[in-house]
Amino acid sequence: MRRSQIEAIIEKSLATMGEQGFQLPPFADWTPAQWREKAEGTQALRAAGLGWNIVEFEKDAFFKSGIAVFTLRMGDYRDLSKGRGRLYAEKVFVLFEGQRVPHHYHRVKTEDLINRGGGILGVNLVKVDADGEPLAEAITLERNGIEVGVPANTTLHLEPGESIVLEPGVAHAFIGVGEVLCGEISLANDDATDNYFLQPLPAPSAIVEDVPARHLVLADYRSLAS
């Protein structure tokens, strides 16, 4: 992606969050200079992957298949086996009109998916086996605190304020009906090893620096002093 596209997406995401009254922490709007000034004190923050991540699932087609994510907090997944520590995580993301996130699932992470406001969040659900192959099985899940059963390949439409709980092994795909502010509360997790997509994704490409950066994204953190 071009840096100018990333900046425009972040600004558009911030506008949607502002319309819904959702406030991000101060570091969401730090300049690169501020990040460099605070590099020593933000090592843990950066190691945990907090901040912006702008992802295209189809090359040059962000608004068709992409996601703008801001990770607010992330515990250390290595503490899960200990049963204590910061075992939780929180993210917020924006889906724009018609934008899709392809089917993916987790083997460890359980997550609550929440429509925080705006339009309708469509979630298509498919159970998978141990090898990640789709199953024609009904799915039992919690919706708005109530256990429900749904057939395989069902699309749920979550209104603002509604939520579902997604267990490991349930593949889910998102679509935005209108601009939707979405929240995710989950177990602490390692995004690099616990995200499995049903269809292969293109390799991420380097950012094309066509304009100076105003916001940093996760891929930029490696350029900061450790």
N, C-alpha and C positions, 0 to 999 in steps of 0.2 A: 504494500500500500504506500501511497505517497503521504508524507508528513502533513500536507495540507488537508488531505482527506481525514486523517486521524484527528486533527485539530477541529475540523468542522463537525465530526461525529461527537466528539467530547462536548463541544459547545451545544449541540442539539440535545444531547443527553442531559446536560445540566439544565437546559431550559425546560425539558419535560419534568425533571425532578423538582425544579422550582415551582412549576404549575401545580404539582401535587403536594407541595409543602414539605418535601423531604430534604433535609440538610445533611451534606457530607462533612466529614471532618476537615480541619484546615488544610491538611497536606494534599487534599484533592485538587487544590488550586495553586500549589507552590510552583514557582518558576524553576527552570533548571538551575539558576543561580542559587535559589533558596535550598534546593536539594543538595547542591555541592557544599554549601555552608553548613548544612546539618548532616553531612554524610556520616560522620563518626557516630552520632547519636541515633541514626536511623538504620543501623546494620540489621537489627532484629526485625524491624518493620519490613525492610526490603527482602530479607531472607524468607519471611513468611508470605511474601507475594502480595502484600497489601497495595491497593491502588488500582489504577486503570489498566484494563486489558481489552484491546479492540481486536476482534477476531473475525476474519473472513473465512467462511467454510467453502465458498466458491470464489475463485480468483476474479477480482474486479467486479464483484457482485455483492457488496456488503449489505445493501438494503433488500436484497433478495434472500441471502443466506449469510447471516452474520450475527454478532452480538456485541454489545458494549457493556462490559462488566466492571463494577468497582467492588473490590474486596475490602470490607471494613475491618474484619478481625479474622484471625486464623490461628488456632492452637497448633501444637506440635502433635502430628498424628502418631509419633512414636510413643506418646504417653498413653495411647488408648489401651495398650496391654497392661499398664499399671493401674488403670481405673481411677486416676486422679490427675489433677492438673487442668490446664485449659483445653478441654476436650471438644470445644465447640468452634463454629465458624459462622460468619455472616457475610452475605454478598447482596448486592442490589444490581439489577440490570434493566436495561430498557430494550423493549422490542417495539419496532416501528411498524406502521401499517403494512401488513402482508409479509413481514420479515419472518423467516423461518430459522430454526436451529434443528439440525438433523438428529435422528434417533441416536441416543447414546445411553449408556448405563454405567453403574458402578458396582464393584464387588464388595466394597467395604462401607462406603458412605450411605447413610440414611439422611434424607433431607426433607424439610418442609418447604414447599413451594407456595408462595403467597402472591396474590394480585394486590399490590399496594395502592393501585389507583389508576385511573385513566380508562382505557378500553377494556376489551375482553382478552383473556389469555387462554388460547387453545392449547391443550396438552394431549397428544396422542400417546397411548400406552400399549406396549407389547412386552409380554414376559419372555425372557430368554433362558436357555439352558446354560450349563456350565461352560460350554464352548461358545456362548454368545449367539446361538442359533434361535431365531424366533419360534415361539410355541403358540399353538392355537388353544391356549388355556385362559380361563377367566382369571381375573385379578381381583384380589381383595385389598382394599386400601382404606385409609381414613380420610374423609372429606369433611371439613368444617367440624372436626371432632367426633364424627359419626362413622362407624365402619360400614362400608358399602362394597358390593361386588359388581364388577363390570365385565363385559365380554372382552376377549382379545381384540386388539386393534380398535379400541374405543377412543374417541376424542371427547374429552371433557372441556367445557367452557366455563372458566372461572371468572365470575364477576368481581369487581373491586371488593376487597375484604375477604374473599373466599380463599381457601387453602386446601392442599392435599399433602399427604405424607407419602414419599416415594422410598420404597425399600430397595436394597440391593437386588440386582437381577431383573428390575423392571425398566426396560428401555423407554425413554420418553423423548418426544419431539415437540417443539414449541412453535406456535405461530401467533403473531400479534394481529388482533382485530382492532384497529385503531392504535394509537400510541399507548403502550402499557408499561407501567413501572412495576417491576417484579422484585420480590424479595426471596432470599434463600437462607434458611437457618439449617445448619447441618452439623454432623460430626466433623471434627478436625480431619483434614484429608490432604493427600498429596495429589494435586491435579495432574502431575506428570505421569503418575502410575495408576490412577484409579478412574480414568476417563476412557471408556471403550465405545467406539462408534461402529454402528452396524455396517456402514459403507466407508471405504477408505477415504481419507481426506488428503487434499494436496499438501505438500510440504510448505510450511510457512516461509514466506520470502522476506528478504531484508527490507527495511523501511527506506523508501526513496526520499532523500532529504531535499525536497524542492522549496521548502520555507523553513525558517528557524523554528525550533520547537518552543511552544508555549507551555505545554503540559508534558510530563514524562509518563511513559507507559512501562509495563513490566520489562519489556525487552531493553529499555534504556538503562536499567539499574546496573547492568554489568559495567557500564562506562564510568560509574561513580567510584570514588575511593572506597575501599573496604574498611 
